[in-house]
Every structure is written in structure tokens, then in C-alpha cells.
Amino acid sequence: MDYTHFNVEDFASNESFIDWVNQSDPEAVRFWNLYISSHPEIREKVEKARALVFNLKRAEEITYDPAQVESMWGKIQEKVEHEKDPSTASARANWAVAAACLSLLCAAVIGWFVFPRPKAEPSWKAYHQQTLIGFAEQVNETDQPLKIELEDGSTVVLDAKSRLKYRTTFLKDSTRQVYLLGKAFF
């Protein structure tokens, strides 16, 4: 039989393996010693199964005071019954939900004050309402594209229902600022 695919529980429940652990059958001892030495990859599982068999044997040998066992069993049953009691279970669940909600609320409030909020970008309306000195504005309220020629000779084709604000003196500046609401081709 191929024991290389056995897990710890398989070894611990195999009669021949148990005989090897207990050293109760010389044939089982020879077989398992040879098998383990020729399959070192299972050594870790074998050691764990061996410890399990030893511990089970020791547990069977221990004598327990029946009164102590009865007392322990009664405590276990009380605990189980207490857990089944819907009033205590629902009370615990309610407290847990309340604590979770309170934690989330506190985290949200702290986050509101601690983390900076991004400033809103100025809208076209804000630019439009400002009187920008040195800027010209073109509005295409038609349904056709509008061709606009700028001071440097370049052209902008402003789509229908679009607005363009641009500096009238950008030849003197190193940067060119334009504000567009809608679509345009530069």
C-alpha cells in the first residue's frame, strides 16, 4: 500500500501504525521503520501522527473523578443554555451594532476635521463673472462653427454653443492663457 498520500489522521487511525507506535507487533515495527526510512518526505506527518497516538493512549489511561466530570459537564451545559437564551444573545448583538455605528461615526467626524478637503476648482461662471483685464471673449451662439483669428495669426474654430476667453496681448507674455467652455479646435 502507498502511504505517501496519508495525512496525520490517516496514520493515527491505521492499526498497523498504532502497533508500531505502541511497539506491540514486531512485524509492524520492522515494516514502519523500513517504510519511513525509505520515504523521508512523510517523516513530519509520521511524527505528528505518532504524537497523536501517544496522547490518545495516555488520555485513555487517565482516570477521572466522576463527580469532577459531572461538574464540568454541567458548567458546559449551563454555558450552552446561556448562549441559546435569545435575550442575552440579542442584547449582545445590539451592543455590538451600536458600538460599530459609534465607531464609524467617530471615524467620520475625525476624518472630516483631520483630512483636508480639496478646494473646488473655479467654474466657467466664476471666470465669466470676473472682469479679466486684458481678456477678450468670443461666444458662438449659433449652430455652426465660428472661426476666430488671434493676435499672432493663429486661428481657433469654436464649436456651436461654446465660449472662449483669451488674452488680447499674449504676444508680450511668455504664457498663453485661454478659458474654454465647450469645444474648440486650436
N, C-alpha and C positions, 0 to 999 in steps of 0.2 A: 504494500500500500504506500502511496505517496503522501507523506505527512508535511511536505514543504508548504502546502497551502492552508494548513491548520492555523486557527487563531488560538489565543491563550485559553479560551473556554473549551475549545475542541480538545486540546491536550488535557486539560484538567478533568474532563469527563470521560476520557479514554481509560478503560480498565487496565490495559497493559501498561500505560503510562503511570497510572496510580500505583500499580505493583512495583514499577521501577523506583518511584519516589519513596515508597514505603520499604523498599528493599525486601519485599516479601516473596518474589518469584525470581530465582536465579536466571532463568531464561529471559525474562523481561529486562533484567538488569543488563545482561550481555547485549541483547538487541538494541536497547536505547542508548547504551554507551557507544556502540559502534555507529548507530544511525546519527547521533548528534555529532560525533567526531568527523563523520564524512559529510555532514551538512551544516557547516558553521553559520550559515545565514539564518538558521532558525534558533540559534543559541539564546537570543534575547527573549523570544517568545517562550522557549522551554523554561528559562529561569523564572519568568513571571508565573507560568503555569505551575511550576514546582512549588513556588512560594504560596500560591493559592491552595494547592493540595495540602501542604503543611498546615496552613492556617485553618482550613476546614477540619482537618483531623484534630487539631488542638481544640477547636471550638466544640467538637463532639465530645471530647474528653472532659471538658469543664462541667462541673455540676453546679447548678444554680439553685438558690433558695427559692422554693415555690412561692413563698409569701412575697419575696422581693420581685419576682417575675410578675405576679398578680398585681402588685402595686404599680409597677412600671406600665403594665398593660392598661390599667385603669387611668393613669395620667395621660397616656396616648389617646385613649377613647375620649376623655374629657376635652382634650385639645382639639380633636377632630370635631366633636359636637359643638364646641365653642366657635370653630371656624365655619360650621354649617349654619349657625344662627344668623338669619338674614339681617337682624337689627345691627349686629356688630359689623358684619361684612359691608352692609350698605353705608354705615356710618364711616367706616374706614375709607370706602370708595369716595364718599362725599368730601371727606377731609383731603384726600389725595387730589381730587379735581380742583377743590378750592385752592390748595397750595400751588398747583400747577398754573392756574389762572393768575394768581397773585404774582408768581414768579415772572410770568410773561408780561404782565402789566408793568412791573418794576423794571424789567429789562427794556421795555419800550420807552418808558419815561427817561431812564438813564441814557438810552441811545439818542433820544431827542435832544437832550442837553449836551451830551458829550461829543457826538459826531457832528461835524459841520455839514450844513446842507448846502448844496450847490446854488449859486446865485443864478437867478433866471436871466437868460440871455435877452437883451433888449429886442423887442419885436419891431417889425417894419413900421407899425403905427407909431412907436416911440421915436424912431428916426424921422418918420414923416412929419410928426408934430413938432419936432425940433426945427429951429431955423438954423440950418447948417450953412455957415458963412462960406462963400466961395463954391457952393454946390449948385448944380443945375438939375432939374428934374424933368424927365420925359415920361408921359403916361400914354399908353396905347389903349384907348377905349374902344377901338374898332375890332372887327373880327379878322382883319388882315395883318400880317407882319408889318412893322414900321422900321424903316432904315434910318439910323441916326449916325451922323458923322461927327467924330470927336475932334478936339483941337489939334491932335497930332496927325490927323488924316486917316486914322483907323475908323472902322465902322462897326456898329453894333446893330444886329437885326433883332428888334424887340418883338416878341410874340404878342398875340392878341391878349388883351386884358392884363398886361404886365406893366411894371413901373421900374424905372431906372433913375438913380441919383448918382451923379458923378461930379468930381472936381472940375471946375472950368479952367483951372490953372495948373494942371498936373504936369505940364512941361517943366515947370520950375521945381517941382518936388521930385524926390528920389523914389517915392512910392505912389502908386495909383490906388485910390480908394473909390469903390463903386458899391452901391447898395441896390440889390435887385430883388424885386418881389414878382415872382412868375418865372418865365423862361426867356432866354436870350441867347443869341449866337454872337460871340466876340471874334 
